Amino acid sequence: MIFNPNRPYHRTEIDQLFTKVKEQMHQQAVARGCDGLALYTDCYTGKTLRGGDPYDYEHIRSAEEVFMTYRDRLTNNQIAQVVNCPENVSVTLRSINQSKGKTPLEDWLTNLDNISKYNIDVMLAKRNLEKADKAIKKMVDKY
């Protein structure tokens, strides 16, 4: 199959699957909470997050970065699967997610103000990034 290595960033399939993944994660978190409230652990701070807290579902390795890296060898549907693999989707405070945006986590962590302002557990964040990257590579290799 021939892929256009210059095709523009496209999120339709990514977002459709992301919505389903978030719904599944929410159901599991509510079951974990045992009181009707979702229960999560922030993937960058390690702190407990509960339903009603200002959290976001987060692509640890951004959807755009994954798309741009693999658009020359994967379809949009395959990229959506890779981006939304369980190891790459987690939960963090909305303020952290908005600050990080599409910036690669390892770059965002070089700003010491981010670490102190958001109480980032650097080792935890790097472990989660490593898990996400390994899972992404494994999925890409499968395709």
Backbone as a printed PyTorch tensor [residue, N CA C, xyz], in Angstrom:
tensor([[[  0.8520,  -1.1800,   0.0000],
         [  0.0000,   0.0000,   0.0000],
         [  0.8980,   1.2440,   0.0000]],

        [[  0.5050,   2.2350,  -0.7810],
         [  1.2680,   3.4870,  -0.8760],
         [  0.5850,   4.5340,   0.0030]],

        [[  1.3890,   5.2270,   0.8080],
         [  0.8760,   6.2730,   1.6880],
         [  1.4870,   7.6020,   1.2720]],

        [[  0.7210,   8.6470,   1.4200],
         [  1.2460,   9.9810,   1.1540],
         [  2.0160,  10.4330,   2.3920]],

        [[  3.3510,  10.4750,   2.3190],
         [  4.1390,  10.8450,   3.4960],
         [  3.9790,  12.3160,   3.8780]],

        [[  3.2940,  13.0890,   3.0290],
         [  3.1030,  14.5150,   3.2970],
         [  1.6490,  14.8610,   3.6080]],

        [[  0.8050,  13.8440,   3.8220],
         [ -0.6020,  14.1550,   4.0700],
         [ -0.7300,  14.9440,   5.3640]],

        [[ -1.6820,  15.8780,   5.3930],
         [ -1.8190,  16.7450,   6.5700],
         [ -2.3640,  15.9740,   7.7700]],

        [[ -2.0650,  16.5170,   8.9330],
         [ -2.5500,  15.9600,  10.1950],
         [ -4.0630,  15.8740,  10.1450]],

        [[ -4.5890,  14.7180,  10.5540],
         [ -6.0130,  14.4280,  10.4400],
         [ -6.4520,  13.6820,  11.6960]],

        [[ -7.4680,  14.1850,  12.3960],
         [ -7.8540,  13.6230,  13.6980],
         [ -9.1850,  12.8780,  13.7270]],

        [[ -9.9040,  12.8100,  12.6360],
         [-11.2580,  12.2570,  12.6900],
         [-11.2840,  10.8640,  13.3150]],

        [[-10.5040,   9.9360,  12.7770],
         [-10.4910,   8.5670,  13.2950],
         [ -9.9130,   8.5220,  14.7120]],

        [[ -8.8970,   9.3280,  14.9660],
         [ -8.2910,   9.3890,  16.3060],
         [ -9.3380,   9.7970,  17.3290]],

        [[-10.0860,  10.8710,  17.0270],
         [-11.0810,  11.3800,  17.9720],
         [-12.2440,  10.4170,  18.1740]],

        [[-12.6630,   9.7390,  17.0900],
         [-13.7600,   8.7800,  17.2270],
         [-13.3800,   7.6610,  18.1900]],

        [[-12.1780,   7.1290,  18.0460],
         [-11.7380,   6.0630,  18.9370],
         [-11.4400,   6.6030,  20.3400]],

        [[-10.8770,   7.8040,  20.4260],
         [-10.5790,   8.4230,  21.7210],
         [-11.8500,   8.5460,  22.5600]],

        [[-12.9530,   8.9160,  21.9400],
         [-14.2360,   9.0260,  22.6470],
         [-14.6260,   7.6850,  23.2560]],

        [[-14.4680,   6.6070,  22.4940],
         [-14.8070,   5.2680,  23.0070],
         [-13.8650,   4.8670,  24.1470]],

        [[-12.5810,   5.1360,  23.9830],
         [-11.5960,   4.7930,  25.0130],
         [-11.9050,   5.5480,  26.3020]],

        [[-12.2280,   6.8320,  26.1860],
         [-12.5410,   7.6300,  27.3750],
         [-13.7810,   7.0840,  28.0880]],

        [[-14.7850,   6.6610,  27.3300],
         [-15.9950,   6.0920,  27.9400],
         [-15.6650,   4.8210,  28.7200]],

        [[-14.8450,   3.9640,  28.1370],
         [-14.4400,   2.7280,  28.8200],
         [-13.6400,   3.0430,  30.0820]],

        [[-12.7000,   3.9770,  29.9720],
         [-11.8870,   4.3580,  31.1230],
         [-12.7630,   4.9150,  32.2370]],

        [[-13.7510,   5.7300,  31.8710],
         [-14.6400,   6.3200,  32.8630],
         [-15.4370,   5.2310,  33.5880]],

        [[-15.9860,   4.2790,  32.8370],
         [-16.7450,   3.1840,  33.4620],
         [-15.8760,   2.4100,  34.4470]],

        [[-14.6330,   2.1310,  34.0490],
         [-13.7190,   1.4020,  34.9320],
         [-13.3860,   2.2360,  36.1750]],

        [[-13.2190,   3.5430,  35.9770],
         [-12.8660,   4.4250,  37.1040],
         [-14.0180,   4.5550,  38.0910]],

        [[-15.2320,   4.5910,  37.5840],
         [-16.3990,   4.6520,  38.4740],
         [-16.4970,   3.3520,  39.2800]],

        [[-16.2580,   2.2310,  38.6410],
         [-16.2790,   0.9460,  39.3580],
         [-15.1780,   0.9220,  40.4240]],

        [[-14.0180,   1.4530,  40.1070],
         [-12.9030,   1.5070,  41.0680],
         [-13.2350,   2.3960,  42.2550]],

        [[-13.9790,   3.4780,  41.9790],
         [-14.3060,   4.4360,  43.0400],
         [-15.2520,   3.9050,  44.0900]],

        [[-16.0790,   2.9200,  43.7330],
         [-17.0060,   2.2440,  44.6670],
         [-18.0440,   3.1690,  45.3010]],

        [[-18.1050,   4.4290,  44.8860],
         [-19.0680,   5.3500,  45.4890],
         [-19.7670,   6.2060,  44.4340]],

        [[-19.7010,   5.7640,  43.1830],
         [-20.3380,   6.5090,  42.1070],
         [-19.4460,   7.5750,  41.4910]],

        [[-18.2950,   7.8330,  42.1220],
         [-17.3480,   8.8190,  41.5920],
         [-16.1670,   8.1080,  40.9440]],

        [[-15.7390,   8.6270,  39.8060],
         [-14.5660,   8.0680,  39.1300],
         [-13.3380,   8.2130,  40.0200]],

        [[-12.4440,   7.2430,  39.9330],
         [-11.1990,   7.2500,  40.6990],
         [-10.0370,   7.0110,  39.7420]],

        [[ -9.1600,   8.0000,  39.6500],
         [ -7.9910,   7.9240,  38.7790],
         [ -6.7380,   8.2790,  39.5620]],

        [[ -5.5950,   7.9410,  38.9820],
         [ -4.3000,   8.4120,  39.4650],
         [ -3.7050,   9.2580,  38.3470]],

        [[ -3.3340,  10.4810,  38.6660],
         [ -2.7420,  11.3900,  37.6850],
         [ -1.4450,  10.7790,  37.1530]],

        [[ -1.3130,  10.7130,  35.8370],
         [ -0.1660,  10.0380,  35.2160],
         [  1.1410,  10.8190,  35.3440]],

        [[  1.0790,  12.0830,  35.7680],
         [  2.2910,  12.8950,  35.8930],
         [  2.6150,  13.2630,  37.3380]],

        [[  1.6130,  13.2780,  38.2130],
         [  1.8540,  13.6580,  39.6040],
         [  1.7270,  12.4800,  40.5680]],

        [[  0.9520,  11.4640,  40.1690],
         [  0.6830,  10.3360,  41.0500],
         [ -0.4310,  10.6060,  42.0420]],

        [[ -0.9960,  11.8000,  42.0000],
         [ -2.0530,  12.1630,  42.9420],
         [ -3.3950,  11.5410,  42.5240]],

        [[ -4.2440,  11.3250,  43.5190],
         [ -5.5740,  10.7830,  43.2770],
         [ -6.4690,  11.8620,  42.6870]],

        [[ -7.2070,  11.4840,  41.6510],
         [ -8.2020,  12.3710,  41.0380],
         [ -9.5500,  11.6720,  41.1480]],

        [[-10.5770,  12.4570,  41.4900],
         [-11.9220,  11.9170,  41.6510],
         [-12.8720,  12.6140,  40.6980]],

        [[-13.9930,  11.9470,  40.4280],
         [-15.0340,  12.5530,  39.6120],
         [-15.3780,  13.9210,  40.1500]],

        [[-15.4400,  14.9160,  39.2730],
         [-15.6900,  16.2910,  39.6920],
         [-14.4160,  17.1190,  39.7450]],

        [[-13.2520,  16.4610,  39.8880],
         [-11.9810,  17.1940,  39.8210],
         [-11.7600,  17.6580,  38.3840]],

        [[-11.0050,  18.7290,  38.2050],
         [-10.7590,  19.2450,  36.8480],
         [ -9.6610,  18.4460,  36.1430]],

        [[-10.0230,  17.2580,  35.6330],
         [ -9.0440,  16.4310,  34.9390],
         [ -9.4080,  16.2670,  33.4660]],

        [[ -8.4140,  15.8730,  32.6870],
         [ -8.5900,  15.5810,  31.2620],
         [ -8.0210,  14.2100,  30.9700]],

        [[ -8.5610,  13.5860,  29.9370],
         [ -7.9370,  12.3930,  29.3790],
         [ -6.8060,  12.8960,  28.4920]],

        [[ -5.6940,  12.2260,  28.5530],
         [ -4.4570,  12.7310,  27.9850],
         [ -3.7860,  11.6900,  27.0970]],

        [[ -3.3500,  12.1260,  25.9060],
         [ -2.4410,  11.3080,  25.1100],
         [ -1.0340,  11.6530,  25.5970]],

        [[ -0.3640,  10.7050,  26.2150],
         [  0.9750,  10.9560,  26.7410],
         [  1.9090,  11.3590,  25.6010]],

        [[  1.9050,  10.5870,  24.5280],
         [  2.5920,  10.9770,  23.2910],
         [  1.4890,  11.5530,  22.4210]],

        [[  1.5990,  12.8150,  22.0500],
         [  0.4790,  13.5120,  21.4090],
         [  0.0260,  12.8460,  20.1130]],

        [[ -1.2630,  12.9780,  19.8550],
         [ -1.8490,  12.4180,  18.6400],
         [ -1.1540,  12.9790,  17.4050]],

        [[ -0.8820,  14.2700,  17.4190],
         [ -0.2340,  14.8790,  16.2440],
         [  1.1700,  14.3130,  16.0360]],

        [[  1.9100,  14.1520,  17.1060],
         [  3.2710,  13.6230,  16.9660],
         [  3.2490,  12.1990,  16.4090]],

        [[  2.3430,  11.3680,  16.9090],
         [  2.2440,   9.9960,  16.4100],
         [  1.8180,  10.0070,  14.9460]],

        [[  0.8230,  10.8180,  14.6140],
         [  0.3570,  10.8920,  13.2300],
         [  1.4980,  11.2990,  12.3020]],

        [[  2.1910,  12.3570,  12.6440],
         [  3.2450,  12.8700,  11.7680],
         [  4.4070,  11.8750,  11.6360]],

        [[  4.6620,  11.1140,  12.6860],
         [  5.7550,  10.1390,  12.6580],
         [  5.4200,   8.9470,  11.7680]],

        [[  4.1630,   8.5040,  11.7840],
         [  3.8100,   7.2510,  11.1140],
         [  2.9110,   7.4080,   9.8950]],

        [[  2.6270,   8.6110,   9.4730],
         [  1.7150,   8.8140,   8.3360],
         [  2.2660,   8.2450,   7.0380]],

        [[  3.5790,   8.0120,   6.9850],
         [  4.1670,   7.4710,   5.7630],
         [  4.0270,   5.9500,   5.6610]],

        [[  3.5330,   5.2910,   6.7410],
         [  3.4390,   3.8310,   6.6910],
         [  2.1610,   3.2520,   7.2660]],

        [[  1.3160,   4.0900,   7.8830],
         [  0.0750,   3.5930,   8.4750],
         [ -1.1340,   4.3600,   7.9420]],

        [[ -2.2840,   3.6890,   7.9180],
         [ -3.5280,   4.3530,   7.5490],
         [ -4.0010,   5.2180,   8.7220]],

        [[ -4.9750,   6.0770,   8.4670],
         [ -5.5380,   6.8880,   9.5500],
         [ -6.1630,   6.0110,  10.6340]],

        [[ -6.8170,   4.9160,  10.2360],
         [ -7.4120,   4.0080,  11.2280],
         [ -6.3390,   3.3210,  12.0650]],

        [[ -5.2490,   2.9140,  11.4300],
         [ -4.1540,   2.2960,  12.1740],
         [ -3.5290,   3.2940,  13.1420]],

        [[ -3.3400,   4.5100,  12.6810],
         [ -2.7770,   5.5520,  13.5510],
         [ -3.7030,   5.7930,  14.7420]],

        [[ -5.0080,   5.7940,  14.5120],
         [ -5.9670,   5.9850,  15.6120],
         [ -5.8020,   4.8860,  16.6550]],

        [[ -5.6110,   3.6470,  16.2180],
         [ -5.4030,   2.5310,  17.1400],
         [ -4.1180,   2.7340,  17.9420]],

        [[ -3.0640,   3.1440,  17.2570],
         [ -1.7710,   3.3480,  17.9130],
         [ -1.8620,   4.4780,  18.9450]],

        [[ -2.4060,   5.6170,  18.5270],
         [ -2.5120,   6.7850,  19.4150],
         [ -3.3100,   6.4540,  20.6690]],

        [[ -4.3620,   5.6690,  20.4930],
         [ -5.2850,   5.3990,  21.5960],
         [ -5.0300,   4.0800,  22.3080]],

        [[ -3.8190,   3.5350,  22.1630],
         [ -3.4980,   2.3100,  22.8970],
         [ -3.5540,   2.6220,  24.3950]],

        [[ -3.9000,   1.6440,  25.2160],
         [ -4.0930,   1.9010,  26.6510],
         [ -2.9070,   2.5590,  27.3520]],

        [[ -1.7060,   2.2310,  26.9230],
         [ -0.5260,   2.7900,  27.5750],
         [ -0.2890,   4.2590,  27.2270]],

        [[ -0.9380,   4.7440,  26.1590],
         [ -0.7510,   6.1350,  25.7350],
         [ -1.8900,   7.0490,  26.1670]],

        [[ -2.9600,   6.4960,  26.7100],
         [ -4.0890,   7.3130,  27.1560],
         [ -4.1670,   7.2210,  28.6740]],

        [[ -4.1400,   8.3620,  29.3140],
         [ -4.2140,   8.3990,  30.7690],
         [ -4.9930,   9.6330,  31.1940]],

        [[ -4.8730,   9.9850,  32.4700],
         [ -5.6110,  11.1090,  33.0290],
         [ -4.6280,  12.0080,  33.7700]],

        [[ -4.8210,  13.3110,  33.6080],
         [ -4.0300,  14.2920,  34.3460],
         [ -4.9030,  15.5090,  34.6170]],

        [[ -4.4390,  16.3660,  35.4950],
         [ -5.1660,  17.6090,  35.7520],
         [ -5.2820,  18.4270,  34.4750]],

        [[ -6.4140,  19.0610,  34.2940],
         [ -6.6490,  19.8910,  33.1030],
         [ -5.5600,  20.9580,  32.9570]],

        [[ -5.1300,  21.5440,  34.0650],
         [ -4.1020,  22.5880,  33.9960],
         [ -2.7950,  22.0400,  33.4260]],

        [[ -2.4460,  20.8110,  33.7680],
         [ -1.2320,  20.1930,  33.2310],
         [ -1.4220,  19.9070,  31.7450]],

        [[ -2.5520,  19.3230,  31.3970],
         [ -2.8260,  18.9930,  29.9950],
         [ -2.7840,  20.2480,  29.1200]],

        [[ -3.3850,  21.3210,  29.5970],
         [ -3.4000,  22.5580,  28.8100],
         [ -2.0090,  23.1650,  28.7150]],

        [[ -1.2280,  23.0660,  29.7740],
         [  0.1350,  23.5880,  29.7440],
         [  1.0020,  22.7820,  28.7830]],

        [[  0.8830,  21.4690,  28.8380],
         [  1.6870,  20.5910,  27.9850],
         [  1.2600,  20.7000,  26.5300]],

        [[ -0.0360,  20.7160,  26.2720],
         [ -0.5300,  20.7920,  24.8990],
         [  0.0590,  19.6800,  24.0500]],

        [[  0.5700,  20.0460,  22.8700],
         [  1.1510,  19.0710,  21.9520],
         [  2.6500,  18.9180,  22.1480]],

        [[  3.1950,  19.6180,  23.1330],
         [  4.6360,  19.5530,  23.3830],
         [  5.0220,  18.1450,  23.8200]],

        [[  6.0650,  17.5700,  23.2290],
         [  6.5180,  16.2620,  23.7150],
         [  6.8390,  16.3400,  25.2120]],

        [[  6.4070,  15.3340,  25.9550],
         [  6.5600,  15.3490,  27.4130],
         [  8.0030,  15.5890,  27.8260]],

        [[  8.9540,  14.9360,  27.1580],
         [ 10.3530,  15.1020,  27.5540],
         [ 10.8130,  16.5520,  27.3830]],

        [[ 10.2650,  17.2650,  26.4010],
         [ 10.5910,  18.6900,  26.2280],
         [  9.9150,  19.5270,  27.3010]],

        [[  8.6470,  19.2290,  27.5730],
         [  7.8920,  19.9740,  28.5790],
         [  8.5450,  19.8400,  29.9520]],

        [[  9.1010,  18.6620,  30.2310],
         [  9.7400,  18.4260,  31.5310],
         [ 11.0710,  19.1550,  31.6910]],

        [[ 11.6560,  19.6280,  30.5980],
         [ 12.9250,  20.3710,  30.7200],
         [ 12.7140,  21.7420,  31.3490]],

        [[ 11.4580,  22.2160,  31.3550],
         [ 11.1460,  23.4900,  31.9900],
         [ 10.8850,  23.2240,  33.4780]],

        [[ 11.8470,  23.5770,  34.3090],
         [ 11.7330,  23.2920,  35.7410],
         [ 10.5370,  23.9760,  36.3840]],

        [[ 10.0820,  25.0890,  35.8070],
         [  8.8870,  25.7580,  36.3260],
         [  7.6690,  24.8390,  36.2250]],

        [[  7.5850,  24.0620,  35.1350],
         [  6.4610,  23.1210,  34.9950],
         [  6.4810,  22.0910,  36.1110]],

        [[  7.6510,  21.5840,  36.4150],
         [  7.7760,  20.5490,  37.4420],
         [  7.3390,  21.0810,  38.8020]],

        [[  7.8150,  22.2650,  39.1530],
         [  7.4610,  22.8000,  40.4710],
         [  6.0250,  23.3200,  40.5110]],

        [[  5.5960,  24.0180,  39.4860],
         [  4.2430,  24.5930,  39.4740],
         [  3.1600,  23.5080,  39.5750]],

        [[  3.3830,  22.3820,  38.8860],
         [  2.3570,  21.3390,  38.8280],
         [  2.6810,  20.1240,  39.7110]],

        [[  3.7420,  20.2300,  40.5210],
         [  4.1290,  19.1220,  41.4060],
         [  4.2920,  17.8040,  40.6520]],

        [[  5.0320,  17.8520,  39.5530],
         [  5.2390,  16.6840,  38.7090],
         [  6.1990,  15.7030,  39.3880]],

        [[  5.8380,  14.4450,  39.3790],
         [  6.7220,  13.3630,  39.8080],
         [  7.4790,  12.9480,  38.5370]],

        [[  8.6710,  13.4680,  38.3680],
         [  9.4210,  13.3040,  37.1140],
         [  9.6470,  11.8310,  36.7930]],

        [[  9.9980,  11.0520,  37.7780],
         [ 10.2460,   9.6220,  37.5270],
         [  8.9710,   8.9190,  37.0480]],

        [[  7.8450,   9.2330,  37.6740],
         [  6.5680,   8.6480,  37.2610],
         [  6.2290,   9.0750,  35.8360]],

        [[  6.3590,  10.3500,  35.5520],
         [  6.0510,  10.8610,  34.2110],
         [  6.9190,  10.1810,  33.1630]],

        [[  8.2040,  10.0420,  33.4410],
         [  9.1210,   9.4040,  32.4780],
         [  8.8120,   7.9150,  32.3220]],

        [[  8.4360,   7.2490,  33.4070],
         [  8.0530,   5.8250,  33.3090],
         [  6.8200,   5.6620,  32.4310]],

        [[  5.8360,   6.5560,  32.6260],
         [  4.6210,   6.4660,  31.8130],
         [  4.9060,   6.7790,  30.3470]],

        [[  5.8060,   7.7160,  30.1000],
         [  6.2000,   8.0150,  28.7140],
         [  6.8990,   6.8070,  28.0930]],

        [[  7.7680,   6.1850,  28.8440],
         [  8.4840,   5.0080,  28.3310],
         [  7.5070,   3.8820,  28.0020]],

        [[  6.5200,   3.6570,  28.8770],
         [  5.5020,   2.6290,  28.6290],
         [  4.7130,   2.9590,  27.3590]],

        [[  4.3340,   4.2250,  27.2140],
         [  3.5800,   4.6420,  26.0310],
         [  4.4070,   4.4290,  24.7680]],

        [[  5.6620,   4.8450,  24.7930],
         [  6.5170,   4.7090,  23.6090],
         [  6.7300,   3.2430,  23.2320]],

        [[  6.9220,   2.3750,  24.2320],
         [  7.1040,   0.9450,  23.9440],
         [  5.8430,   0.3470,  23.3230]],

        [[  4.6880,   0.7050,  23.8660],
         [  3.4280,   0.1850,  23.3420],
         [  3.1690,   0.7020,  21.9280]],

        [[  3.4650,   1.9590,  21.6930],
         [  3.3010,   2.5370,  20.3540],
         [  4.1900,   1.7900,  19.3650]],

        [[  5.4480,   1.6050,  19.7070],
         [  6.3660,   0.9010,  18.8120],
         [  5.9080,  -0.5230,  18.5410]],

        [[  5.4480,  -1.2100,  19.5800],
         [  4.9700,  -2.5870,  19.4200],
         [  3.7850,  -2.6370,  18.4640]],

        [[  2.8570,  -1.7040,  18.6050],
         [  1.6990,  -1.6850,  17.7050],
         [  2.1020,  -1.3680,  16.2790]],

        [[  2.9960,  -0.4020,  16.1210],
         [  3.4530,  -0.0330,  14.7720],
         [  4.1460,  -1.2210,  14.1210]],

        [[  4.9810,  -1.9100,  14.8680],
         [  5.6840,  -3.0810,  14.3300],
         [  4.6980,  -4.1740,  13.9080]],

        [[  3.5760,  -4.2820,  14.6150],
         [  2.5470,  -5.2720,  14.2960],
         [  1.9190,  -4.9870,  12.9220]],

        [[  1.7880,  -3.7000,  12.6140],
         [  1.1990,  -3.3200,  11.3280],
         [  2.2170,  -3.4640,  10.2100]]])
